[in-house]
Amino acid sequence: MAATSNSTLLATHFGPLYGSDVANIAKILAATDFSEDSGLALDYAKEFAAKFGAEIVLLHVDQPLAPVMMTPELGPAMDVGAMSRIAEEQRLLAQRELDKIIKGIRDGGLKGKCLLKVGSPFLEILHTAQAENCDMIVLGTHGRTGLAHVLMGSVAERVVQKSPCPVLTVRHPDRKFKHPLDK
């Protein structure tokens, strides 16, 4: 059996990401929820951006607050105005954090911009990747297992399934996969 180089193997298995088409990675969508996992994924996005001269589009998706039913039996409940103020404060905090992160990216000599969207994270990631003509999506995984995974699913998993471009998912090295049937 003839020995194959790593670059030949990568080009064979990963097609346009390696070889002559690599220069086409001009825009990378990095999704963040400000967790340690997404911070690690952002480190990968920055490495890719530095190597290929790509722009980073940093995206945070704020999920709308769930509606609260108001009934006299429940006693004093939050009013709609209070919920709106909480949601707005949450978005302001998220925007400040995005601004801080993107400043660090730019101070590191990379091109970047940040976006804050409201909605379903996996849908907004996919819509943004298309709208921004991103060549790659980078995001962290949280590794939910068991019932939590069944009920909530995985944003990363759904993005991988429906993405218009290649997706790099990054699992934190300290997170061990535990099969739902393991005791």
C-alpha positions as CSV (number, residue, x, y, z in Angstrom):
1,M,0.0,0.0,0.0
2,A,1.5,3.4,-1.0
3,A,1.9,6.0,1.6
4,T,-0.3,9.1,1.3
5,S,0.5,12.5,2.6
6,N,-1.7,14.2,5.1
7,S,-2.6,17.0,2.6
8,T,-3.6,14.4,0.0
9,L,-5.8,12.6,2.6
10,L,-7.4,15.9,3.7
11,A,-8.0,17.0,0.1
12,T,-9.6,13.7,-0.7
13,H,-11.9,13.6,2.4
14,F,-12.6,17.3,2.9
15,G,-12.7,18.5,-0.7
16,P,-13.0,22.3,-1.1
17,L,-11.8,23.1,2.4
18,Y,-8.3,21.9,1.5
19,G,-6.2,22.2,-1.6
20,S,-6.7,25.0,-4.1
21,D,-10.2,26.1,-3.0
22,V,-9.1,27.0,0.6
23,A,-8.7,30.6,-0.4
24,N,-12.5,30.8,-0.7
25,I,-12.9,30.9,3.0
26,A,-13.4,34.7,3.2
27,K,-16.1,34.9,5.9
28,I,-16.6,32.8,9.0
29,L,-19.7,32.9,11.1
30,A,-18.8,32.3,14.8
31,A,-21.9,31.8,16.9
32,T,-21.6,32.5,20.6
33,D,-23.7,32.1,23.7
34,F,-20.8,33.6,25.8
35,S,-20.1,30.2,27.4
36,E,-16.6,28.6,27.8
37,D,-17.5,26.2,25.0
38,S,-18.3,28.9,22.5
39,G,-15.2,30.8,23.6
40,L,-13.1,27.8,22.6
41,A,-14.9,27.6,19.3
42,L,-14.2,31.3,18.7
43,D,-10.5,30.6,19.2
44,Y,-10.7,28.2,16.3
45,A,-12.6,30.7,14.2
46,K,-9.8,33.3,14.9
47,E,-7.1,30.8,13.9
48,F,-8.9,30.1,10.6
49,A,-9.5,33.8,10.0
50,A,-5.8,34.5,10.6
51,K,-4.6,31.7,8.3
52,F,-7.0,32.6,5.4
53,G,-7.4,36.4,5.9
54,A,-11.1,35.8,6.5
55,E,-13.6,38.1,8.3
56,I,-15.3,36.9,11.4
57,V,-19.0,37.5,11.8
58,L,-19.7,37.1,15.5
59,L,-23.3,36.2,16.2
60,H,-25.3,36.0,19.4
61,V,-28.9,34.9,19.3
62,D,-31.1,36.0,22.1
63,Q,-34.1,33.8,22.7
64,P,-37.2,35.7,23.4
65,L,-38.6,35.3,26.9
66,A,-41.4,32.7,27.2
67,P,-44.9,34.3,27.5
68,V,-46.3,34.3,31.0
69,M,-50.0,33.6,31.6
70,M,-51.6,36.1,33.9
71,T,-54.3,34.8,36.2
72,P,-55.7,36.2,39.4
73,E,-55.2,32.7,41.1
74,L,-51.4,33.1,40.7
75,G,-51.3,36.3,42.6
76,P,-49.0,39.2,41.5
77,A,-47.3,38.2,38.3
78,M,-44.9,40.0,36.0
79,D,-46.6,42.5,33.7
80,V,-45.7,42.7,30.0
81,G,-43.8,46.0,30.6
82,A,-41.5,44.3,33.2
83,M,-40.9,41.4,30.8
84,S,-40.0,43.8,28.0
85,R,-37.6,45.7,30.3
86,I,-35.9,42.5,31.3
87,A,-35.6,41.4,27.7
88,E,-34.2,44.7,26.7
89,E,-31.6,44.7,29.5
90,Q,-30.6,41.2,28.5
91,R,-30.0,42.4,25.0
92,L,-28.0,45.4,26.1
93,L,-25.8,43.2,28.2
94,A,-25.3,40.8,25.2
95,Q,-24.5,43.7,22.9
96,R,-21.9,45.0,25.3
97,E,-20.3,41.6,25.5
98,L,-20.3,41.2,21.7
99,D,-18.7,44.7,21.4
100,K,-16.0,43.7,23.8
101,I,-15.2,40.4,22.0
102,I,-15.2,42.0,18.5
103,K,-12.9,44.8,19.8
104,G,-10.5,42.0,20.9
105,I,-10.7,40.4,17.5
106,R,-10.0,43.6,15.7
107,D,-7.2,44.5,18.2
108,G,-5.7,41.2,17.2
109,G,-5.5,42.4,13.6
110,L,-8.4,40.4,12.3
111,K,-11.5,41.7,10.4
112,G,-14.8,41.3,12.2
113,K,-18.2,42.5,12.9
114,C,-20.9,41.4,15.4
115,L,-24.6,40.8,15.1
116,L,-27.2,40.4,17.8
117,K,-30.4,38.6,16.6
118,V,-33.6,37.5,18.5
119,G,-35.1,34.2,17.7
120,S,-34.4,30.5,17.5
121,P,-30.6,30.0,17.7
122,F,-30.3,27.4,15.0
123,L,-32.6,29.2,12.6
124,E,-30.8,32.5,13.1
125,I,-27.4,30.9,12.7
126,L,-28.5,29.4,9.3
127,H,-30.2,32.6,8.2
128,T,-27.2,34.7,9.1
129,A,-24.8,32.3,7.3
130,Q,-26.9,32.7,4.1
131,A,-27.5,36.4,4.4
132,E,-23.8,37.1,5.1
133,N,-22.5,34.7,2.4
134,C,-20.4,32.9,5.0
135,D,-18.0,30.2,3.8
136,M,-17.9,28.4,7.2
137,I,-19.7,28.2,10.5
138,V,-17.8,27.6,13.8
139,L,-19.7,26.9,17.0
140,G,-19.3,25.0,20.3
141,T,-21.2,22.0,21.4
142,H,-22.5,21.6,24.9
143,G,-22.9,17.9,24.7
144,R,-26.3,17.5,26.2
145,T,-27.3,13.8,26.6
146,G,-30.2,11.8,27.6
147,L,-33.6,13.5,28.1
148,A,-32.2,17.0,27.8
149,H,-31.0,16.2,24.3
150,V,-34.2,14.6,23.3
151,L,-36.3,17.5,24.6
152,M,-34.2,20.4,23.6
153,G,-32.1,18.9,20.8
154,S,-28.7,20.3,19.9
155,V,-28.3,23.6,18.2
156,A,-25.0,22.4,16.7
157,E,-26.6,19.2,15.4
158,R,-29.4,21.0,13.7
159,V,-26.9,23.6,12.2
160,V,-24.8,20.7,10.8
161,Q,-27.8,19.0,9.3
162,K,-29.1,22.2,7.5
163,S,-26.1,24.4,6.9
164,P,-25.5,25.9,3.5
165,C,-21.7,25.7,4.2
166,P,-19.2,23.6,6.1
167,V,-19.6,23.6,9.9
168,L,-16.8,23.2,12.4
169,T,-18.2,22.1,15.8
170,V,-15.8,22.3,18.8
171,R,-16.3,20.2,21.9
172,H,-14.6,21.4,25.0
173,P,-11.9,18.9,25.9
174,D,-13.1,18.6,29.5
175,R,-16.6,17.6,28.4
176,K,-16.8,13.8,28.3
177,F,-19.4,12.1,26.2
178,K,-21.7,10.0,28.3
179,H,-24.0,7.7,26.5
180,P,-27.6,8.0,27.8
181,L,-27.7,4.3,28.6
182,D,-24.5,4.4,30.6
183,K,-24.8,4.2,34.4
